[in-house]
Structures are given as C-alpha cells and as structure tokens.
Amino acid sequence: MDAYRTVDRIVLSEKGTRLTEAHNTYQFRVDVRATKADVRSAIEHLFGVTVVKVNTLNRKGKKKRERTRNYGTTARWKKALVTLKPGDAIDLT
C-alpha cells in the first residue's frame, strides 16, 4: 500500500500523550486493510524513524441518532500503536 494512503492521521489524546512520554509509543488512525508490515514501512518512510513494534486494533462504529427514531452508524476504523526505537521521536508541532 502507498504510505500516504496507509496512515490517515495521528491520534492525539491524553492516553496517547502518556504512552508517548512513558514508552515512546504513538497512536495513528490507519486504513482498515493495512497490515502491521504496511504500517511499519509507512511510518518509517513518512517520518524517517525506526519502528520497534506495531500493535493494531479495529474500532467498531458506534450507533448514533439525530432527532429521529432511526439510528445511523459512525464509520469503523483501525488504530495502530507504534513503538519507536529509544532516541527517535516524531515532531508533533
């Protein structure tokens, strides 16, 4: 897969910030068809860092309702937790 299509965006949250500070782990929203190897090569290509470990998980879409009885569903997505080599970092600014 193309690196720019594999990685959608970085996920910024309180938990993600704690993971970054403690374990040098970053969270990304990635394409649902991407494998761990695809994510690893995309992150190394885009940011010029060395990836030590990749964990992925699929997030189910939530039921949402807007002013009617009928429910819709938000889109499902895939999260990747990427651990970098000590000393490497991704500039978030």
C-alpha positions as YAML, in Angstrom:
chain: A
units: angstrom
residues:
- id: 1
  name: MET
  ca: [0.00, 0.00, 0.00]
- id: 2
  name: ASP
  ca: [1.01, 3.61, -0.53]
- id: 3
  name: ALA
  ca: [2.37, 5.24, 2.66]
- id: 4
  name: TYR
  ca: [0.12, 8.27, 2.31]
- id: 5
  name: ARG
  ca: [-2.99, 6.09, 1.98]
- id: 6
  name: THR
  ca: [-1.98, 3.74, 4.80]
- id: 7
  name: VAL
  ca: [-1.64, 6.40, 7.51]
- id: 8
  name: ASP
  ca: [-4.66, 8.66, 7.83]
- id: 9
  name: ARG
  ca: [-3.75, 10.83, 10.84]
- id: 10
  name: ILE
  ca: [-2.11, 10.81, 14.24]
- id: 11
  name: VAL
  ca: [-4.45, 10.38, 17.21]
- id: 12
  name: LEU
  ca: [-3.86, 12.96, 19.95]
- id: 13
  name: SER
  ca: [-5.39, 12.14, 23.32]
- id: 14
  name: GLU
  ca: [-4.44, 12.12, 26.99]
- id: 15
  name: LYS
  ca: [-3.77, 8.39, 26.94]
- id: 16
  name: GLY
  ca: [-1.69, 8.76, 23.80]
- id: 17
  name: THR
  ca: [0.38, 11.52, 25.38]
- id: 18
  name: ARG
  ca: [1.08, 9.33, 28.42]
- id: 19
  name: LEU
  ca: [2.12, 6.46, 26.14]
- id: 20
  name: THR
  ca: [4.44, 8.76, 24.21]
- id: 21
  name: GLU
  ca: [6.12, 10.07, 27.35]
- id: 22
  name: ALA
  ca: [6.45, 6.70, 29.09]
- id: 23
  name: HIS
  ca: [7.04, 4.20, 26.27]
- id: 24
  name: ASN
  ca: [7.83, 6.27, 23.11]
- id: 25
  name: THR
  ca: [4.59, 4.92, 21.55]
- id: 26
  name: TYR
  ca: [2.46, 6.91, 19.11]
- id: 27
  name: GLN
  ca: [-1.15, 6.29, 18.03]
- id: 28
  name: PHE
  ca: [-2.24, 6.52, 14.40]
- id: 29
  name: ARG
  ca: [-5.52, 6.09, 12.57]
- id: 30
  name: VAL
  ca: [-4.76, 3.83, 9.61]
- id: 31
  name: ASP
  ca: [-6.57, 2.22, 6.69]
- id: 32
  name: VAL
  ca: [-8.69, -0.76, 7.77]
- id: 33
  name: ARG
  ca: [-6.99, -3.00, 5.18]
- id: 34
  name: ALA
  ca: [-3.45, -2.13, 6.33]
- id: 35
  name: THR
  ca: [-1.34, -4.86, 7.91]
- id: 36
  name: LYS
  ca: [1.29, -4.38, 10.60]
- id: 37
  name: ALA
  ca: [4.03, -4.60, 7.98]
- id: 38
  name: ASP
  ca: [2.30, -1.91, 5.89]
- id: 39
  name: VAL
  ca: [2.04, 0.39, 8.91]
- id: 40
  name: ARG
  ca: [5.69, -0.19, 9.86]
- id: 41
  name: SER
  ca: [7.01, 0.65, 6.40]
- id: 42
  name: ALA
  ca: [4.70, 3.68, 6.05]
- id: 43
  name: ILE
  ca: [5.76, 5.22, 9.38]
- id: 44
  name: GLU
  ca: [9.44, 4.62, 8.65]
- id: 45
  name: HIS
  ca: [9.05, 6.17, 5.19]
- id: 46
  name: LEU
  ca: [6.96, 9.21, 6.25]
- id: 47
  name: PHE
  ca: [8.78, 10.21, 9.43]
- id: 48
  name: GLY
  ca: [12.29, 8.78, 8.99]
- id: 49
  name: VAL
  ca: [12.28, 6.84, 12.29]
- id: 50
  name: THR
  ca: [12.93, 3.22, 13.26]
- id: 51
  name: VAL
  ca: [9.85, 1.25, 14.35]
- id: 52
  name: VAL
  ca: [10.38, -1.42, 17.03]
- id: 53
  name: LYS
  ca: [6.83, -2.74, 17.44]
- id: 54
  name: VAL
  ca: [3.36, -2.26, 15.91]
- id: 55
  name: ASN
  ca: [0.08, -3.19, 17.60]
- id: 56
  name: THR
  ca: [-3.23, -2.76, 15.75]
- id: 57
  name: LEU
  ca: [-6.86, -2.87, 16.78]
- id: 58
  name: ASN
  ca: [-10.14, -2.47, 14.93]
- id: 59
  name: ARG
  ca: [-12.62, 0.05, 16.33]
- id: 60
  name: LYS
  ca: [-16.29, -0.73, 15.74]
- id: 61
  name: GLY
  ca: [-18.59, 2.06, 14.55]
- id: 62
  name: LYS
  ca: [-20.96, 3.47, 17.16]
- id: 63
  name: LYS
  ca: [-24.71, 3.84, 16.89]
- id: 64
  name: LYS
  ca: [-25.72, 7.49, 16.58]
- id: 65
  name: ARG
  ca: [-29.14, 9.09, 16.49]
- id: 66
  name: GLU
  ca: [-30.08, 12.56, 15.28]
- id: 67
  name: ARG
  ca: [-33.56, 13.82, 16.21]
- id: 68
  name: THR
  ca: [-35.40, 10.77, 14.88]
- id: 69
  name: ARG
  ca: [-36.10, 7.19, 15.96]
- id: 70
  name: ASN
  ca: [-33.82, 5.79, 13.30]
- id: 71
  name: TYR
  ca: [-30.21, 5.02, 14.11]
- id: 72
  name: GLY
  ca: [-27.20, 5.52, 11.91]
- id: 73
  name: THR
  ca: [-23.68, 4.24, 12.45]
- id: 74
  name: THR
  ca: [-20.34, 6.02, 12.53]
- id: 75
  name: ALA
  ca: [-17.58, 4.57, 10.40]
- id: 76
  name: ARG
  ca: [-15.40, 1.73, 11.68]
- id: 77
  name: TRP
  ca: [-11.68, 2.42, 11.78]
- id: 78
  name: LYS
  ca: [-8.34, 0.89, 12.69]
- id: 79
  name: LYS
  ca: [-5.88, 2.19, 15.27]
- id: 80
  name: ALA
  ca: [-2.16, 1.43, 15.23]
- id: 81
  name: LEU
  ca: [0.09, 1.80, 18.28]
- id: 82
  name: VAL
  ca: [3.64, 2.28, 17.01]
- id: 83
  name: THR
  ca: [6.62, 1.97, 19.36]
- id: 84
  name: LEU
  ca: [9.78, 3.68, 18.19]
- id: 85
  name: LYS
  ca: [13.45, 2.96, 18.90]
- id: 86
  name: PRO
  ca: [14.76, 4.82, 22.00]
- id: 87
  name: GLY
  ca: [16.06, 8.19, 20.90]
- id: 88
  name: ASP
  ca: [13.72, 8.51, 17.92]
- id: 89
  name: ALA
  ca: [10.75, 10.86, 18.08]
- id: 90
  name: ILE
  ca: [8.05, 12.28, 15.82]
- id: 91
  name: ASP
  ca: [7.70, 16.07, 15.88]
- id: 92
  name: LEU
  ca: [4.01, 16.85, 16.50]
- id: 93
  name: THR
  ca: [4.26, 20.63, 16.04]
...
